[in-house]
Amino acid sequence: MSIQTFNRCSIALLLIALVSGCSSIGLGATELANECKWNRSSCMHEGSYEPGERDYAEQEAKDLNEAASKRLRRSTR
């Protein structure tokens, strides 16, 4: 294998590693996901709830808060 061929293969492998690294940390995610990640207010729903949706959302928020509290208590022990 010549040095030139080796260099080309090395560069190709480096580029593949960079691209896969970017996608694994979210840089290859969809535009909407990136927008929500960096500007959460742009993804907030404004408007009325559908029937039963508000109760569901409130219960889901309570469950998530309770789970977060349990994790926090476990981590401080």
mmCIF file of the N, C-alpha and C atoms, coordinates in Angstrom:
data_MODEL
# 
_entry.id   MODEL 
# 
loop_
_atom_site.group_PDB 
_atom_site.id 
_atom_site.type_symbol 
_atom_site.label_atom_id 
_atom_site.label_alt_id 
_atom_site.label_comp_id 
_atom_site.label_asym_id 
_atom_site.label_entity_id 
_atom_site.label_seq_id 
_atom_site.pdbx_PDB_ins_code 
_atom_site.Cartn_x 
_atom_site.Cartn_y 
_atom_site.Cartn_z 
_atom_site.occupancy 
_atom_site.B_iso_or_equiv 
_atom_site.pdbx_formal_charge 
_atom_site.auth_seq_id 
_atom_site.auth_comp_id 
_atom_site.auth_asym_id 
_atom_site.auth_atom_id 
_atom_site.pdbx_PDB_model_num 
ATOM 1   N N  . MET A 1 1  ? 0.861   -1.174 0.000  1.00 0.00 ? 1  MET A N  1 
ATOM 2   C CA . MET A 1 1  ? 0.000   0.000  0.000  1.00 0.00 ? 1  MET A CA 1 
ATOM 3   C C  . MET A 1 1  ? 0.904   1.232  0.000  1.00 0.00 ? 1  MET A C  1 
ATOM 4   N N  . SER A 1 2  ? 0.638   2.128  -0.900 1.00 0.00 ? 2  SER A N  1 
ATOM 5   C CA . SER A 1 2  ? 1.469   3.328  -0.979 1.00 0.00 ? 2  SER A CA 1 
ATOM 6   C C  . SER A 1 2  ? 1.063   4.328  0.100  1.00 0.00 ? 2  SER A C  1 
ATOM 7   N N  . ILE A 1 3  ? 1.919   5.260  0.340  1.00 0.00 ? 3  ILE A N  1 
ATOM 8   C CA . ILE A 1 3  ? 1.658   6.308  1.337  1.00 0.00 ? 3  ILE A CA 1 
ATOM 9   C C  . ILE A 1 3  ? 0.433   7.120  0.933  1.00 0.00 ? 3  ILE A C  1 
ATOM 10  N N  . GLN A 1 4  ? 0.299   7.406  -0.345 1.00 0.00 ? 4  GLN A N  1 
ATOM 11  C CA . GLN A 1 4  ? -0.828  8.212  -0.831 1.00 0.00 ? 4  GLN A CA 1 
ATOM 12  C C  . GLN A 1 4  ? -2.153  7.494  -0.581 1.00 0.00 ? 4  GLN A C  1 
ATOM 13  N N  . THR A 1 5  ? -2.202  6.206  -0.847 1.00 0.00 ? 5  THR A N  1 
ATOM 14  C CA . THR A 1 5  ? -3.414  5.418  -0.606 1.00 0.00 ? 5  THR A CA 1 
ATOM 15  C C  . THR A 1 5  ? -3.713  5.364  0.887  1.00 0.00 ? 5  THR A C  1 
ATOM 16  N N  . PHE A 1 6  ? -2.691  5.183  1.678  1.00 0.00 ? 6  PHE A N  1 
ATOM 17  C CA . PHE A 1 6  ? -2.858  5.148  3.128  1.00 0.00 ? 6  PHE A CA 1 
ATOM 18  C C  . PHE A 1 6  ? -3.421  6.473  3.641  1.00 0.00 ? 6  PHE A C  1 
ATOM 19  N N  . ASN A 1 7  ? -2.888  7.584  3.142  1.00 0.00 ? 7  ASN A N  1 
ATOM 20  C CA . ASN A 1 7  ? -3.373  8.903  3.551  1.00 0.00 ? 7  ASN A CA 1 
ATOM 21  C C  . ASN A 1 7  ? -4.848  9.096  3.170  1.00 0.00 ? 7  ASN A C  1 
ATOM 22  N N  . ARG A 1 8  ? -5.222  8.674  1.976  1.00 0.00 ? 8  ARG A N  1 
ATOM 23  C CA . ARG A 1 8  ? -6.615  8.809  1.545  1.00 0.00 ? 8  ARG A CA 1 
ATOM 24  C C  . ARG A 1 8  ? -7.548  7.999  2.436  1.00 0.00 ? 8  ARG A C  1 
ATOM 25  N N  . CYS A 1 9  ? -7.134  6.786  2.753  1.00 0.00 ? 9  CYS A N  1 
ATOM 26  C CA . CYS A 1 9  ? -7.956  5.940  3.632  1.00 0.00 ? 9  CYS A CA 1 
ATOM 27  C C  . CYS A 1 9  ? -8.060  6.549  5.022  1.00 0.00 ? 9  CYS A C  1 
ATOM 28  N N  . SER A 1 10 ? -6.985  7.102  5.515  1.00 0.00 ? 10 SER A N  1 
ATOM 29  C CA . SER A 1 10 ? -6.987  7.722  6.840  1.00 0.00 ? 10 SER A CA 1 
ATOM 30  C C  . SER A 1 10 ? -7.930  8.912  6.879  1.00 0.00 ? 10 SER A C  1 
ATOM 31  N N  . ILE A 1 11 ? -7.891  9.730  5.838  1.00 0.00 ? 11 ILE A N  1 
ATOM 32  C CA . ILE A 1 11 ? -8.773  10.897 5.778  1.00 0.00 ? 11 ILE A CA 1 
ATOM 33  C C  . ILE A 1 11 ? -10.234 10.455 5.700  1.00 0.00 ? 11 ILE A C  1 
ATOM 34  N N  . ALA A 1 12 ? -10.514 9.431  4.903  1.00 0.00 ? 12 ALA A N  1 
ATOM 35  C CA . ALA A 1 12 ? -11.884 8.932  4.783  1.00 0.00 ? 12 ALA A CA 1 
ATOM 36  C C  . ALA A 1 12 ? -12.388 8.410  6.128  1.00 0.00 ? 12 ALA A C  1 
ATOM 37  N N  . LEU A 1 13 ? -11.562 7.660  6.833  1.00 0.00 ? 13 LEU A N  1 
ATOM 38  C CA . LEU A 1 13 ? -11.964 7.143  8.141  1.00 0.00 ? 13 LEU A CA 1 
ATOM 39  C C  . LEU A 1 13 ? -12.173 8.270  9.148  1.00 0.00 ? 13 LEU A C  1 
ATOM 40  N N  . LEU A 1 14 ? -11.344 9.285  9.083  1.00 0.00 ? 14 LEU A N  1 
ATOM 41  C CA . LEU A 1 14 ? -11.488 10.431 9.978  1.00 0.00 ? 14 LEU A CA 1 
ATOM 42  C C  . LEU A 1 14 ? -12.811 11.151 9.719  1.00 0.00 ? 14 LEU A C  1 
ATOM 43  N N  . LEU A 1 15 ? -13.146 11.354 8.457  1.00 0.00 ? 15 LEU A N  1 
ATOM 44  C CA . LEU A 1 15 ? -14.412 12.012 8.120  1.00 0.00 ? 15 LEU A CA 1 
ATOM 45  C C  . LEU A 1 15 ? -15.613 11.187 8.584  1.00 0.00 ? 15 LEU A C  1 
ATOM 46  N N  . ILE A 1 16 ? -15.541 9.889  8.406  1.00 0.00 ? 16 ILE A N  1 
ATOM 47  C CA . ILE A 1 16 ? -16.633 9.010  8.861  1.00 0.00 ? 16 ILE A CA 1 
ATOM 48  C C  . ILE A 1 16 ? -16.782 9.107  10.372 1.00 0.00 ? 16 ILE A C  1 
ATOM 49  N N  . ALA A 1 17 ? -15.667 9.112  11.074 1.00 0.00 ? 17 ALA A N  1 
ATOM 50  C CA . ALA A 1 17 ? -15.719 9.214  12.537 1.00 0.00 ? 17 ALA A CA 1 
ATOM 51  C C  . ALA A 1 17 ? -16.320 10.542 12.972 1.00 0.00 ? 17 ALA A C  1 
ATOM 52  N N  . LEU A 1 18 ? -15.966 11.622 12.292 1.00 0.00 ? 18 LEU A N  1 
ATOM 53  C CA . LEU A 1 18 ? -16.515 12.937 12.640 1.00 0.00 ? 18 LEU A CA 1 
ATOM 54  C C  . LEU A 1 18 ? -18.013 13.004 12.386 1.00 0.00 ? 18 LEU A C  1 
ATOM 55  N N  . VAL A 1 19 ? -18.453 12.488 11.262 1.00 0.00 ? 19 VAL A N  1 
ATOM 56  C CA . VAL A 1 19 ? -19.882 12.519 10.934 1.00 0.00 ? 19 VAL A CA 1 
ATOM 57  C C  . VAL A 1 19 ? -20.673 11.673 11.913 1.00 0.00 ? 19 VAL A C  1 
ATOM 58  N N  . SER A 1 20 ? -20.195 10.498 12.235 1.00 0.00 ? 20 SER A N  1 
ATOM 59  C CA . SER A 1 20 ? -20.932 9.654  13.180 1.00 0.00 ? 20 SER A CA 1 
ATOM 60  C C  . SER A 1 20 ? -20.902 10.256 14.580 1.00 0.00 ? 20 SER A C  1 
ATOM 61  N N  . GLY A 1 21 ? -19.829 10.922 14.938 1.00 0.00 ? 21 GLY A N  1 
ATOM 62  C CA . GLY A 1 21 ? -19.758 11.590 16.234 1.00 0.00 ? 21 GLY A CA 1 
ATOM 63  C C  . GLY A 1 21 ? -20.751 12.727 16.331 1.00 0.00 ? 21 GLY A C  1 
ATOM 64  N N  . CYS A 1 22 ? -20.891 13.497 15.265 1.00 0.00 ? 22 CYS A N  1 
ATOM 65  C CA . CYS A 1 22 ? -21.848 14.602 15.261 1.00 0.00 ? 22 CYS A CA 1 
ATOM 66  C C  . CYS A 1 22 ? -23.273 14.103 15.381 1.00 0.00 ? 22 CYS A C  1 
ATOM 67  N N  . SER A 1 23 ? -23.596 13.025 14.697 1.00 0.00 ? 23 SER A N  1 
ATOM 68  C CA . SER A 1 23 ? -24.971 12.531 14.772 1.00 0.00 ? 23 SER A CA 1 
ATOM 69  C C  . SER A 1 23 ? -25.265 11.930 16.138 1.00 0.00 ? 23 SER A C  1 
ATOM 70  N N  . SER A 1 24 ? -24.255 11.387 16.812 1.00 0.00 ? 24 SER A N  1 
ATOM 71  C CA . SER A 1 24 ? -24.512 10.787 18.118 1.00 0.00 ? 24 SER A CA 1 
ATOM 72  C C  . SER A 1 24 ? -24.708 11.833 19.203 1.00 0.00 ? 24 SER A C  1 
ATOM 73  N N  . ILE A 1 25 ? -24.210 13.063 19.001 1.00 0.00 ? 25 ILE A N  1 
ATOM 74  C CA . ILE A 1 25 ? -24.431 14.108 20.004 1.00 0.00 ? 25 ILE A CA 1 
ATOM 75  C C  . ILE A 1 25 ? -25.561 15.034 19.609 1.00 0.00 ? 25 ILE A C  1 
ATOM 76  N N  . GLY A 1 26 ? -26.280 14.699 18.550 1.00 0.00 ? 26 GLY A N  1 
ATOM 77  C CA . GLY A 1 26 ? -27.462 15.453 18.191 1.00 0.00 ? 26 GLY A CA 1 
ATOM 78  C C  . GLY A 1 26 ? -27.268 16.486 17.111 1.00 0.00 ? 26 GLY A C  1 
ATOM 79  N N  . LEU A 1 27 ? -26.064 16.637 16.569 1.00 0.00 ? 27 LEU A N  1 
ATOM 80  C CA . LEU A 1 27 ? -25.853 17.635 15.536 1.00 0.00 ? 27 LEU A CA 1 
ATOM 81  C C  . LEU A 1 27 ? -26.472 17.209 14.213 1.00 0.00 ? 27 LEU A C  1 
ATOM 82  N N  . GLY A 1 28 ? -26.777 15.950 14.057 1.00 0.00 ? 28 GLY A N  1 
ATOM 83  C CA . GLY A 1 28 ? -27.401 15.475 12.829 1.00 0.00 ? 28 GLY A CA 1 
ATOM 84  C C  . GLY A 1 28 ? -28.899 15.349 12.973 1.00 0.00 ? 28 GLY A C  1 
ATOM 85  N N  . ALA A 1 29 ? -29.472 15.872 14.048 1.00 0.00 ? 29 ALA A N  1 
ATOM 86  C CA . ALA A 1 29 ? -30.902 15.751 14.299 1.00 0.00 ? 29 ALA A CA 1 
ATOM 87  C C  . ALA A 1 29 ? -31.691 16.665 13.377 1.00 0.00 ? 29 ALA A C  1 
ATOM 88  N N  . THR A 1 30 ? -32.989 16.480 13.386 1.00 0.00 ? 30 THR A N  1 
ATOM 89  C CA . THR A 1 30 ? -33.832 17.285 12.517 1.00 0.00 ? 30 THR A CA 1 
ATOM 90  C C  . THR A 1 30 ? -33.823 18.746 12.936 1.00 0.00 ? 30 THR A C  1 
ATOM 91  N N  . GLU A 1 31 ? -34.210 19.590 11.997 1.00 0.00 ? 31 GLU A N  1 
ATOM 92  C CA . GLU A 1 31 ? -34.207 21.036 12.254 1.00 0.00 ? 31 GLU A CA 1 
ATOM 93  C C  . GLU A 1 31 ? -35.131 21.398 13.403 1.00 0.00 ? 31 GLU A C  1 
ATOM 94  N N  . LEU A 1 32 ? -36.312 20.778 13.463 1.00 0.00 ? 32 LEU A N  1 
ATOM 95  C CA . LEU A 1 32 ? -37.262 21.080 14.530 1.00 0.00 ? 32 LEU A CA 1 
ATOM 96  C C  . LEU A 1 32 ? -36.707 20.688 15.890 1.00 0.00 ? 32 LEU A C  1 
ATOM 97  N N  . ALA A 1 33 ? -36.071 19.536 15.977 1.00 0.00 ? 33 ALA A N  1 
ATOM 98  C CA . ALA A 1 33 ? -35.506 19.102 17.249 1.00 0.00 ? 33 ALA A CA 1 
ATOM 99  C C  . ALA A 1 33 ? -34.427 20.072 17.713 1.00 0.00 ? 33 ALA A C  1 
ATOM 100 N N  . ASN A 1 34 ? -33.604 20.546 16.787 1.00 0.00 ? 34 ASN A N  1 
ATOM 101 C CA . ASN A 1 34 ? -32.573 21.514 17.155 1.00 0.00 ? 34 ASN A CA 1 
ATOM 102 C C  . ASN A 1 34 ? -33.184 22.816 17.614 1.00 0.00 ? 34 ASN A C  1 
ATOM 103 N N  . GLU A 1 35 ? -34.226 23.250 16.919 1.00 0.00 ? 35 GLU A N  1 
ATOM 104 C CA . GLU A 1 35 ? -34.877 24.500 17.302 1.00 0.00 ? 35 GLU A CA 1 
ATOM 105 C C  . GLU A 1 35 ? -35.464 24.389 18.706 1.00 0.00 ? 35 GLU A C  1 
ATOM 106 N N  . CYS A 1 36 ? -36.086 23.269 19.011 1.00 0.00 ? 36 CYS A N  1 
ATOM 107 C CA . CYS A 1 36 ? -36.670 23.072 20.335 1.00 0.00 ? 36 CYS A CA 1 
ATOM 108 C C  . CYS A 1 36 ? -35.592 22.957 21.400 1.00 0.00 ? 36 CYS A C  1 
ATOM 109 N N  . LYS A 1 37 ? -34.464 22.392 21.043 1.00 0.00 ? 37 LYS A N  1 
ATOM 110 C CA . LYS A 1 37 ? -33.374 22.216 21.999 1.00 0.00 ? 37 LYS A CA 1 
ATOM 111 C C  . LYS A 1 37 ? -32.783 23.563 22.404 1.00 0.00 ? 37 LYS A C  1 
ATOM 112 N N  . TRP A 1 38 ? -32.631 24.470 21.447 1.00 0.00 ? 38 TRP A N  1 
ATOM 113 C CA . TRP A 1 38 ? -31.963 25.737 21.719 1.00 0.00 ? 38 TRP A CA 1 
ATOM 114 C C  . TRP A 1 38 ? -32.929 26.866 22.045 1.00 0.00 ? 38 TRP A C  1 
ATOM 115 N N  . ASN A 1 39 ? -34.199 26.747 21.640 1.00 0.00 ? 39 ASN A N  1 
ATOM 116 C CA . ASN A 1 39 ? -35.178 27.800 21.884 1.00 0.00 ? 39 ASN A CA 1 
ATOM 117 C C  . ASN A 1 39 ? -36.506 27.148 22.250 1.00 0.00 ? 39 ASN A C  1 
ATOM 118 N N  . ARG A 1 40 ? -36.612 26.713 23.498 1.00 0.00 ? 40 ARG A N  1 
ATOM 119 C CA . ARG A 1 40 ? -37.772 25.938 23.922 1.00 0.00 ? 40 ARG A CA 1 
ATOM 120 C C  . ARG A 1 40 ? -39.091 26.687 23.731 1.00 0.00 ? 40 ARG A C  1 
ATOM 121 N N  . SER A 1 41 ? -39.083 28.009 23.876 1.00 0.00 ? 41 SER A N  1 
ATOM 122 C CA . SER A 1 41 ? -40.332 28.749 23.750 1.00 0.00 ? 41 SER A CA 1 
ATOM 123 C C  . SER A 1 41 ? -40.902 28.663 22.334 1.00 0.00 ? 41 SER A C  1 
ATOM 124 N N  . SER A 1 42 ? -40.064 28.382 21.346 1.00 0.00 ? 42 SER A N  1 
ATOM 125 C CA . SER A 1 42 ? -40.566 28.268 19.981 1.00 0.00 ? 42 SER A CA 1 
ATOM 126 C C  . SER A 1 42 ? -41.362 26.976 19.779 1.00 0.00 ? 42 SER A C  1 
ATOM 127 N N  . CYS A 1 43 ? -41.257 26.032 20.690 1.00 0.00 ? 43 CYS A N  1 
ATOM 128 C CA . CYS A 1 43 ? -41.950 24.752 20.557 1.00 0.00 ? 43 CYS A CA 1 
ATOM 129 C C  . CYS A 1 43 ? -43.120 24.621 21.531 1.00 0.00 ? 43 CYS A C  1 
ATOM 130 N N  . MET A 1 44 ? -43.389 25.661 22.277 1.00 0.00 ? 44 MET A N  1 
ATOM 131 C CA . MET A 1 44 ? -44.491 25.622 23.232 1.00 0.00 ? 44 MET A CA 1 
ATOM 132 C C  . MET A 1 44 ? -45.811 25.810 22.494 1.00 0.00 ? 44 MET A C  1 
ATOM 133 N N  . HIS A 1 45 ? -46.781 25.005 22.852 1.00 0.00 ? 45 HIS A N  1 
ATOM 134 C CA . HIS A 1 45 ? -48.098 25.081 22.227 1.00 0.00 ? 45 HIS A CA 1 
ATOM 135 C C  . HIS A 1 45 ? -48.896 26.230 22.828 1.00 0.00 ? 45 HIS A C  1 
ATOM 136 N N  . GLU A 1 46 ? -49.444 27.056 21.968 1.00 0.00 ? 46 GLU A N  1 
ATOM 137 C CA . GLU A 1 46 ? -50.317 28.128 22.430 1.00 0.00 ? 46 GLU A CA 1 
ATOM 138 C C  . GLU A 1 46 ? -51.702 27.869 21.847 1.00 0.00 ? 46 GLU A C  1 
ATOM 139 N N  . GLY A 1 47 ? -52.663 27.799 22.702 1.00 0.00 ? 47 GLY A N  1 
ATOM 140 C CA . GLY A 1 47 ? -54.023 27.538 22.238 1.00 0.00 ? 47 GLY A CA 1 
ATOM 141 C C  . GLY A 1 47 ? -54.761 26.701 23.255 1.00 0.00 ? 47 GLY A C  1 
ATOM 142 N N  . SER A 1 48 ? -55.971 26.344 22.899 1.00 0.00 ? 48 SER A N  1 
ATOM 143 C CA . SER A 1 48 ? -56.794 25.587 23.845 1.00 0.00 ? 48 SER A CA 1 
ATOM 144 C C  . SER A 1 48 ? -56.460 24.097 23.780 1.00 0.00 ? 48 SER A C  1 
ATOM 145 N N  . TYR A 1 49 ? -56.752 23.428 24.878 1.00 0.00 ? 49 TYR A N  1 
ATOM 146 C CA . TYR A 1 49 ? -56.553 21.994 24.956 1.00 0.00 ? 49 TYR A CA 1 
ATOM 147 C C  . TYR A 1 49 ? -57.741 21.272 24.330 1.00 0.00 ? 49 TYR A C  1 
ATOM 148 N N  . GLU A 1 50 ? -57.498 20.057 23.875 1.00 0.00 ? 50 GLU A N  1 
ATOM 149 C CA . GLU A 1 50 ? -58.589 19.190 23.447 1.00 0.00 ? 50 GLU A CA 1 
ATOM 150 C C  . GLU A 1 50 ? -59.217 18.601 24.707 1.00 0.00 ? 50 GLU A C  1 
ATOM 151 N N  . PRO A 1 51 ? -60.443 18.082 24.619 1.00 0.00 ? 51 PRO A N  1 
ATOM 152 C CA . PRO A 1 51 ? -61.095 17.510 25.810 1.00 0.00 ? 51 PRO A CA 1 
ATOM 153 C C  . PRO A 1 51 ? -60.228 16.427 26.465 1.00 0.00 ? 51 PRO A C  1 
ATOM 154 N N  . GLY A 1 52 ? -59.988 16.572 27.754 1.00 0.00 ? 52 GLY A N  1 
ATOM 155 C CA . GLY A 1 52 ? -59.208 15.599 28.520 1.00 0.00 ? 52 GLY A CA 1 
ATOM 156 C C  . GLY A 1 52 ? -57.707 15.797 28.428 1.00 0.00 ? 52 GLY A C  1 
ATOM 157 N N  . GLU A 1 53 ? -57.251 16.626 27.502 1.00 0.00 ? 53 GLU A N  1 
ATOM 158 C CA . GLU A 1 53 ? -55.817 16.811 27.313 1.00 0.00 ? 53 GLU A CA 1 
ATOM 159 C C  . GLU A 1 53 ? -55.175 17.553 28.483 1.00 0.00 ? 53 GLU A C  1 
ATOM 160 N N  . ARG A 1 54 ? -55.868 18.526 29.027 1.00 0.00 ? 54 ARG A N  1 
ATOM 161 C CA . ARG A 1 54 ? -55.313 19.296 30.143 1.00 0.00 ? 54 ARG A CA 1 
ATOM 162 C C  . ARG A 1 54 ? -55.107 18.396 31.370 1.00 0.00 ? 54 ARG A C  1 
ATOM 163 N N  . ASP A 1 55 ? -56.103 17.559 31.688 1.00 0.00 ? 55 ASP A N  1 
ATOM 164 C CA . ASP A 1 55 ? -55.966 16.639 32.828 1.00 0.00 ? 55 ASP A CA 1 
ATOM 165 C C  . ASP A 1 55 ? -54.792 15.683 32.613 1.00 0.00 ? 55 ASP A C  1 
ATOM 166 N N  . TYR A 1 56 ? -54.689 15.175 31.388 1.00 0.00 ? 56 TYR A N  1 
ATOM 167 C CA . TYR A 1 56 ? -53.590 14.265 31.070 1.00 0.00 ? 56 TYR A CA 1 
ATOM 168 C C  . TYR A 1 56 ? -52.241 14.971 31.254 1.00 0.00 ? 56 TYR A C  1 
ATOM 169 N N  . ALA A 1 57 ? -52.136 16.189 30.731 1.00 0.00 ? 57 ALA A N  1 
ATOM 170 C CA . ALA A 1 57 ? -50.880 16.937 30.826 1.00 0.00 ? 57 ALA A CA 1 
ATOM 171 C C  . ALA A 1 57 ? -50.521 17.221 32.276 1.00 0.00 ? 57 ALA A C  1 
ATOM 172 N N  . GLU A 1 58 ? -51.501 17.583 33.075 1.00 0.00 ? 58 GLU A N  1 
ATOM 173 C CA . GLU A 1 58 ? -51.234 17.860 34.486 1.00 0.00 ? 58 GLU A CA 1 
ATOM 174 C C  . GLU A 1 58 ? -50.795 16.602 35.226 1.00 0.00 ? 58 GLU A C  1 
ATOM 175 N N  . GLN A 1 59 ? -51.436 15.474 34.943 1.00 0.00 ? 59 GLN A N  1 
ATOM 176 C CA . GLN A 1 59 ? -51.055 14.221 35.593 1.00 0.00 ? 59 GLN A CA 1 
ATOM 177 C C  . GLN A 1 59 ? -49.652 13.798 35.156 1.00 0.00 ? 59 GLN A C  1 
ATOM 178 N N  . GLU A 1 60 ? -49.356 13.961 33.878 1.00 0.00 ? 60 GLU A N  1 
ATOM 179 C CA . GLU A 1 60 ? -48.031 13.619 33.363 1.00 0.00 ? 60 GLU A CA 1 
ATOM 180 C C  . GLU A 1 60 ? -46.960 14.486 34.029 1.00 0.00 ? 60 GLU A C  1 
ATOM 181 N N  . ALA A 1 61 ? -47.238 15.771 34.196 1.00 0.00 ? 61 ALA A N  1 
ATOM 182 C CA . ALA A 1 61 ? -46.296 16.673 34.863 1.00 0.00 ? 61 ALA A CA 1 
ATOM 183 C C  . ALA A 1 61 ? -46.085 16.256 36.314 1.00 0.00 ? 61 ALA A C  1 
ATOM 184 N N  . LYS A 1 62 ? -47.162 15.885 37.009 1.00 0.00 ? 62 LYS A N  1 
ATOM 185 C CA . LYS A 1 62 ? -47.026 15.420 38.397 1.00 0.00 ? 62 LYS A CA 1 
ATOM 186 C C  . LYS A 1 62 ? -46.159 14.171 38.470 1.00 0.00 ? 62 LYS A C  1 
ATOM 187 N N  . ASP A 1 63 ? -46.411 13.226 37.545 1.00 0.00 ? 63 ASP A N  1 
ATOM 188 C CA . ASP A 1 63 ? -45.629 11.985 37.536 1.00 0.00 ? 63 ASP A CA 1 
ATOM 189 C C  . ASP A 1 63 ? -44.151 12.261 37.273 1.00 0.00 ? 63 ASP A C  1 
ATOM 190 N N  . LEU A 1 64 ? -43.876 13.143 36.323 1.00 0.00 ? 64 LEU A N  1 
ATOM 191 C CA . LEU A 1 64 ? -42.484 13.477 36.015 1.00 0.00 ? 64 LEU A CA 1 
ATOM 192 C C  . LEU A 1 64 ? -41.804 14.181 37.184 1.00 0.00 ? 64 LEU A C  1 
ATOM 193 N N  . ASN A 1 65 ? -42.518 15.077 37.838 1.00 0.00 ? 65 ASN A N  1 
ATOM 194 C CA . ASN A 1 65 ? -41.961 15.765 39.008 1.00 0.00 ? 65 ASN A CA 1 
ATOM 195 C C  . ASN A 1 65 ? -41.684 14.790 40.143 1.00 0.00 ? 65 ASN A C  1 
ATOM 196 N N  . GLU A 1 66 ? -42.587 13.854 40.354 1.00 0.00 ? 66 GLU A N  1 
ATOM 197 C CA . GLU A 1 66 ? -42.399 12.857 41.412 1.00 0.00 ? 66 GLU A CA 1 
ATOM 198 C C  . GLU A 1 66 ? -41.194 11.974 41.111 1.00 0.00 ? 66 GLU A C  1 
ATOM 199 N N  . ALA A 1 67 ? -41.055 11.561 39.858 1.00 0.00 ? 67 ALA A N  1 
ATOM 200 C CA . ALA A 1 67 ? -39.912 10.726 39.475 1.00 0.00 ? 67 ALA A CA 1 
ATOM 201 C C  . ALA A 1 67 ? -38.605 11.495 39.646 1.00 0.00 ? 67 ALA A C  1 
ATOM 202 N N  . ALA A 1 68 ? -38.603 12.766 39.287 1.00 0.00 ? 68 ALA A N  1 
ATOM 203 C CA . ALA A 1 68 ? -37.403 13.584 39.447 1.00 0.00 ? 68 ALA A CA 1 
ATOM 204 C C  . ALA A 1 68 ? -37.066 13.761 40.924 1.00 0.00 ? 68 ALA A C  1 
ATOM 205 N N  . SER A 1 69 ? -38.083 13.931 41.764 1.00 0.00 ? 69 SER A N  1 
ATOM 206 C CA . SER A 1 69 ? -37.848 14.065 43.206 1.00 0.00 ? 69 SER A CA 1 
ATOM 207 C C  . SER A 1 69 ? -37.252 12.792 43.780 1.00 0.00 ? 69 SER A C  1 
ATOM 208 N N  . LYS A 1 70 ? -37.762 11.652 43.345 1.00 0.00 ? 70 LYS A N  1 
ATOM 209 C CA . LYS A 1 70 ? -37.225 10.372 43.831 1.00 0.00 ? 70 LYS A CA 1 
ATOM 210 C C  . LYS A 1 70 ? -35.767 10.207 43.418 1.00 0.00 ? 70 LYS A C  1 
ATOM 211 N N  . ARG A 1 71 ? -35.450 10.547 42.162 1.00 0.00 ? 71 ARG A N  1 
ATOM 212 C CA . ARG A 1 71 ? -34.065 10.449 41.702 1.00 0.00 ? 71 ARG A CA 1 
ATOM 213 C C  . ARG A 1 71 ? -33.164 11.379 42.510 1.00 0.00 ? 71 ARG A C  1 
ATOM 214 N N  . LEU A 1 72 ? -33.651 12.566 42.787 1.00 0.00 ? 72 LEU A N  1 
ATOM 215 C CA . LEU A 1 72 ? -32.860 13.533 43.559 1.00 0.00 ? 72 LEU A CA 1 
ATOM 216 C C  . LEU A 1 72 ? -32.617 13.027 44.971 1.00 0.00 ? 72 LEU A C  1 
ATOM 217 N N  . ARG A 1 73 ? -33.660 12.472 45.592 1.00 0.00 ? 73 ARG A N  1 
ATOM 218 C CA . ARG A 1 73 ? -33.487 11.924 46.949 1.00 0.00 ? 73 ARG A CA 1 
ATOM 219 C C  . ARG A 1 73 ? -32.484 10.783 46.966 1.00 0.00 ? 73 ARG A C  1 
ATOM 220 N N  . ARG A 1 74 ? -32.561 9.902  45.939 1.00 0.00 ? 74 ARG A N  1 
ATOM 221 C CA . ARG A 1 74 ? -31.626 8.770  45.884 1.00 0.00 ? 74 ARG A CA 1 
ATOM 222 C C  . ARG A 1 74 ? -30.194 9.252  45.688 1.00 0.00 ? 74 ARG A C  1 
ATOM 223 N N  . SER A 1 75 ? -30.015 10.311 44.900 1.00 0.00 ? 75 SER A N  1 
ATOM 224 C CA . SER A 1 75 ? -28.657 10.767 44.614 1.00 0.00 ? 75 SER A CA 1 
ATOM 225 C C  . SER A 1 75 ? -28.035 11.516 45.791 1.00 0.00 ? 75 SER A C  1 
ATOM 226 N N  . THR A 1 76 ? -28.848 12.007 46.722 1.00 0.00 ? 76 THR A N  1 
ATOM 227 C CA . THR A 1 76 ? -28.316 12.753 47.868 1.00 0.00 ? 76 THR A CA 1 
ATOM 228 C C  . THR A 1 76 ? -28.072 11.851 49.073 1.00 0.00 ? 76 THR A C  1 
ATOM 229 N N  . ARG A 1 77 ? -28.392 10.605 48.982 1.00 0.00 ? 77 ARG A N  1 
ATOM 230 C CA . ARG A 1 77 ? -28.169 9.685  50.117 1.00 0.00 ? 77 ARG A CA 1 
ATOM 231 C C  . ARG A 1 77 ? -26.757 9.252  50.185 1.00 0.00 ? 77 ARG A C  1 
# 
